[in-house]
Amino acid sequence: MTTPPSDTARAKSRFRAWVLVMTCVALTVLAMTVFSDDEPTPPPARSATASTPPAGQPARHPAPKHLPRSKPVRLLIPKISVDAPFTELAIGRTGQLDPPPADNTNLVGWFAKGPTPGEAGTSVVAGHVDTATSPAVFADLADLKKGEVFRIKRADRRTATFVVDSVESFAKDDFPDQRVYADTPQAQIRLITCAGDYDRAAKDYTDNLVVFAHLK
């Protein structure tokens, strides 16, 4: 995977800063970032299962399961009644990442320069926990538990099913960039929103909630 927005620590740090701000109610200020304008090259296709080795040779481990690159269309999380369309998140003319429309509470964004959900690597999906007037799409994200599943419908008409590995909160001033955004040979996903207390002075939440999940 190409970790958001690149394999360099500086780029990942800047991407983290964007996620922390974008997913909150305070959407007017976004972190500056330096993503490449080039669309990343999809990884080469890999078989989901290993072939039978010739006699006398050791057995190979199965290749990690993943799907080809395809844009996400809809996020379905029955446990928390989420049925939401996707919008691409990219860099605007100002050099900042454009957030989803602030007036749409039922919308999730995905980092379009990274792996698509189901593709090998770590896909990143962000949504608002609330707005100035009402709860938003990820208001109940913390209710997900290990082992529960959610699905993403894709443009290629396939459905990627994910299994929750853990649901964790992190202080924004001690966010584990490497753990959240690290490259993986498997198809993984992170659902991210705000959590913790709302700091009225800073107009921001103190924590981030991250759902870690893998392709079933």
Buried (B, 14 or more C-beta within 10 A) or exposed (E): BBBBBBEEEEBBBBBBBBBBBBBBBBBEEBBEBEBEEEEBEBBEEEEEEEEEEEEEEEEEEEBBBBBBBBEBBBBBBEBBEBEBBBBEBEBEEEEBBBBBEBEBBEBBBBBBBBBBBBBBBBBBBBBBBBBEEEEBBBBBBBEBEEEBBBBBBBEBEEBBBBEBBEBBEBEBEEBEBEEBBBBBEBBBBBBBBBBBEBEEEEEBBBBBBBBBBBBE
